[in-house]
Amino acid sequence: MMKRTSLVDVAVENLKEYIAEHQFENGDKLPSEKMLIDQLGVSRTVVREAISRLQQSGLIQVKSGSGMFITEKNKHLSMLFESHMKVHGFKIKELLEVRKILELGAIRLLIENAIPIDANKLREINEVYYKSIEHSQKLAQYDSAFHETIILFTENQTLITMSKVIKEYFVKNQFNQVVDKEDIKKSYKEHRDIIQAIESRDLSLAHTIINKHLSRVIEWIEELEQK
């Protein structure tokens, strides 16, 4: 059964697109309620409910007597991507492929620009990952933390935002790969090899390991889609 989309749902998405397309910055004031009503072509009640939802999500702040203001600058790209996904749909395999591209790009940035990393932090996360071998939810959490941390080291906000959007979709759709202990041991070793390759500035080796590491998950998705 298809989920029914309300006028408020549509207004929320249209407002997100409007904010993203007009590149509002943190602290910028949004148009008046009347202007938004004219812009969106819906009633005052619908606009107010849409504004209320965005306020609850933390994207905008409503100040009595002053108006509406953007509170989270880095959500613009996230909103555009999220709106596109809702309208056009998405495939888990495609998200995984994008994730791989982002991580390969992050490692290239780290190595080519000689950006310092906290290798000990990555090793600590990897050790906790391995110790969580009997707990699938924690296992996924620490695996995600390992890969997120690599991207965070780049300090590239666009890359970080895109990575977070993809992570949010995995969380929202409760996607968890069921893996056996041998696969976990392989991942643990590959994590160690990734750290070493980044430390030694060996881009070719790092890319080879990441490709091997993430390709297993993509292959697993392909098998699921064929069933």
C-alpha positions as CSV (number, residue, x, y, z in Angstrom):
1,M,0.0,0.0,0.0
2,M,1.4,3.4,-1.0
3,K,1.9,6.0,1.6
4,R,-0.5,9.0,1.0
5,T,1.3,12.3,0.6
6,S,-0.4,15.2,2.3
7,L,-0.3,18.9,1.2
8,V,1.8,19.6,4.3
9,D,4.3,16.9,3.2
10,V,4.6,18.5,-0.2
11,A,4.9,22.0,1.3
12,V,7.8,20.8,3.6
13,E,9.7,19.4,0.6
14,N,9.0,22.5,-1.5
15,L,10.3,24.7,1.4
16,K,13.4,22.6,1.7
17,E,14.1,22.9,-2.0
18,Y,13.4,26.7,-1.9
19,I,15.9,27.1,1.0
20,A,18.6,25.0,-0.7
21,E,18.1,26.5,-4.2
22,H,18.4,30.1,-2.8
23,Q,21.5,29.1,-0.8
24,F,20.4,30.6,2.5
25,E,23.2,30.8,5.0
26,N,23.2,30.2,8.8
27,G,21.3,33.1,10.4
28,D,19.7,34.3,7.1
29,K,16.1,35.5,7.4
30,L,13.5,33.7,5.3
31,P,10.7,35.4,3.4
32,S,7.5,36.3,5.3
33,E,4.7,33.9,5.8
34,K,2.6,35.7,3.2
35,M,5.4,35.5,0.6
36,L,5.8,31.8,1.3
37,I,2.0,31.3,0.9
38,D,2.2,33.0,-2.5
39,Q,5.4,31.1,-3.5
40,L,4.1,27.6,-2.6
41,G,0.5,28.2,-3.6
42,V,-1.0,26.7,-0.5
43,S,-3.1,27.9,2.4
44,R,-1.8,29.7,5.5
45,T,-2.6,26.6,7.6
46,V,-0.5,24.3,5.4
47,V,2.5,26.8,5.4
48,R,2.3,27.2,9.2
49,E,2.3,23.4,9.7
50,A,5.3,23.0,7.2
51,I,7.2,25.7,9.1
52,S,6.4,24.0,12.4
53,R,7.9,20.7,11.1
54,L,11.1,22.4,9.9
55,Q,11.4,24.2,13.2
56,Q,11.1,20.8,15.0
57,S,13.8,19.4,12.8
58,G,16.1,22.2,13.8
59,L,16.5,23.7,10.3
60,I,14.8,27.0,11.1
61,Q,14.1,29.1,14.1
62,V,11.0,31.3,14.5
63,K,11.6,34.5,16.5
64,S,8.5,36.2,17.8
65,G,8.3,39.6,16.1
66,S,11.4,39.1,14.0
67,G,10.6,36.3,11.6
68,M,12.1,33.0,10.5
69,F,15.8,32.3,10.4
70,I,18.1,29.5,9.1
71,T,19.8,27.6,11.9
72,E,21.8,24.9,10.2
73,K,23.9,26.1,7.3
74,N,25.2,22.7,6.2
75,K,21.7,21.1,5.6
76,H,21.3,22.6,2.1
77,L,23.0,19.8,0.2
78,S,21.4,17.3,2.5
79,M,17.9,18.7,1.8
80,L,18.4,18.7,-2.0
81,F,19.6,15.1,-1.9
82,E,16.8,14.0,0.4
83,S,14.1,15.6,-1.7
84,H,15.5,14.0,-4.8
85,M,15.5,10.6,-3.1
86,K,11.8,11.0,-2.0
87,V,10.7,12.0,-5.5
88,H,12.7,9.6,-7.6
89,G,13.4,6.8,-5.1
90,F,16.8,5.1,-4.6
91,K,18.5,1.7,-4.7
92,I,20.7,0.5,-1.8
93,K,23.3,-0.7,-4.3
94,E,23.5,2.8,-5.8
95,L,24.0,4.3,-2.4
96,L,26.8,1.9,-1.6
97,E,28.5,2.7,-4.9
98,V,28.3,6.4,-4.0
99,R,29.6,5.7,-0.6
100,K,32.6,3.9,-2.1
101,I,33.3,6.8,-4.4
102,L,33.2,9.3,-1.5
103,E,35.5,7.2,0.6
104,L,38.0,6.7,-2.3
105,G,37.9,10.5,-2.8
106,A,38.4,11.2,0.9
107,I,41.5,8.9,1.0
108,R,42.9,10.7,-2.1
109,L,42.5,14.0,-0.4
110,L,44.2,12.8,2.8
111,I,47.1,11.4,1.0
112,E,47.7,13.9,-1.9
113,N,47.3,16.9,0.5
114,A,49.3,15.3,3.3
115,I,46.4,15.9,5.7
116,P,47.3,14.6,9.2
117,I,45.1,11.9,10.6
118,D,44.7,10.4,14.1
119,A,45.7,6.9,13.3
120,N,45.4,5.8,16.9
121,K,41.7,6.9,17.0
122,L,41.0,4.7,13.9
123,R,42.8,1.8,15.6
124,E,40.8,2.2,18.8
125,I,37.5,2.2,16.8
126,N,38.6,-0.9,14.9
127,E,39.5,-2.7,18.1
128,V,36.0,-1.9,19.6
129,Y,34.5,-3.0,16.2
130,Y,36.2,-6.4,16.5
131,K,35.2,-6.8,20.2
132,S,31.6,-6.3,19.2
133,I,31.6,-9.4,17.1
134,E,28.6,-10.9,18.9
135,H,26.5,-7.8,18.7
136,S,25.3,-7.0,15.1
137,Q,23.9,-3.6,15.9
138,K,27.1,-2.4,17.7
139,L,29.1,-4.0,15.0
140,A,27.4,-1.9,12.3
141,Q,27.7,1.2,14.5
142,Y,31.5,0.9,14.9
143,D,32.1,-0.1,11.3
144,S,30.2,3.1,10.3
145,A,32.2,5.1,12.8
146,F,35.5,3.9,11.3
147,H,34.6,5.0,7.8
148,E,33.0,8.2,8.9
149,T,36.1,9.2,10.9
150,I,38.2,8.8,7.7
151,I,36.0,11.2,5.9
152,L,35.9,13.6,8.9
153,F,39.7,13.9,8.7
154,T,39.4,15.6,5.3
155,E,37.6,18.6,6.9
156,N,35.8,18.9,3.6
157,Q,32.3,19.9,4.7
158,T,30.6,19.0,1.4
159,L,32.1,15.5,1.4
160,I,31.2,15.1,5.1
161,T,27.6,16.3,4.5
162,M,27.1,13.9,1.5
163,S,28.5,11.0,3.6
164,K,26.1,11.8,6.5
165,V,23.1,11.9,4.1
166,I,23.9,8.4,2.9
167,K,24.4,7.2,6.4
168,E,21.0,8.6,7.5
169,Y,19.3,6.7,4.7
170,F,20.9,3.4,5.8
171,V,19.7,4.1,9.4
172,K,16.2,5.2,8.4
173,N,15.7,2.1,6.3
174,Q,17.2,-0.1,8.9
175,F,19.6,-1.7,6.5
176,N,22.0,-4.1,8.2
177,Q,24.1,-6.7,6.5
178,V,24.1,-10.1,8.2
179,V,27.7,-11.2,8.2
180,D,29.5,-14.2,9.6
181,K,32.6,-14.1,11.9
182,E,35.0,-14.8,9.1
183,D,33.8,-11.7,7.2
184,I,34.1,-9.6,10.3
185,K,37.7,-10.8,10.8
186,K,38.4,-9.9,7.1
187,S,36.9,-6.4,7.6
188,Y,39.0,-6.0,10.8
189,K,42.2,-6.8,9.0
190,E,41.2,-4.6,6.0
191,H,40.6,-1.7,8.4
192,R,44.1,-2.1,9.8
193,D,45.5,-2.3,6.3
194,I,43.6,0.9,5.3
195,I,45.1,2.8,8.3
196,Q,48.6,1.6,7.4
197,A,48.2,2.5,3.7
198,I,47.0,6.1,4.6
199,E,49.9,6.5,7.1
200,S,52.5,5.4,4.5
201,R,50.8,7.7,1.9
202,D,50.3,4.7,-0.5
203,L,47.3,5.8,-2.5
204,S,47.3,2.9,-4.9
205,L,47.3,0.3,-2.0
206,A,44.7,2.3,0.0
207,H,42.3,2.3,-3.0
208,T,42.9,-1.4,-3.7
209,I,41.9,-2.3,-0.1
210,I,38.9,0.0,0.0
211,N,37.6,-1.4,-3.3
212,K,38.0,-4.9,-2.0
213,H,36.5,-4.0,1.4
214,L,33.3,-2.3,0.0
215,S,32.8,-4.4,-3.0
216,R,31.9,-7.4,-0.9
217,V,28.8,-5.5,0.4
218,I,27.8,-4.4,-3.1
219,E,28.1,-8.1,-4.3
220,W,25.9,-9.1,-1.4
221,I,23.3,-6.5,-2.5
222,E,23.4,-7.8,-6.1
223,E,22.7,-11.3,-4.8
224,L,19.7,-10.1,-2.8
225,E,18.3,-8.2,-5.9
226,Q,18.5,-11.4,-8.0
227,K,16.5,-13.5,-5.5
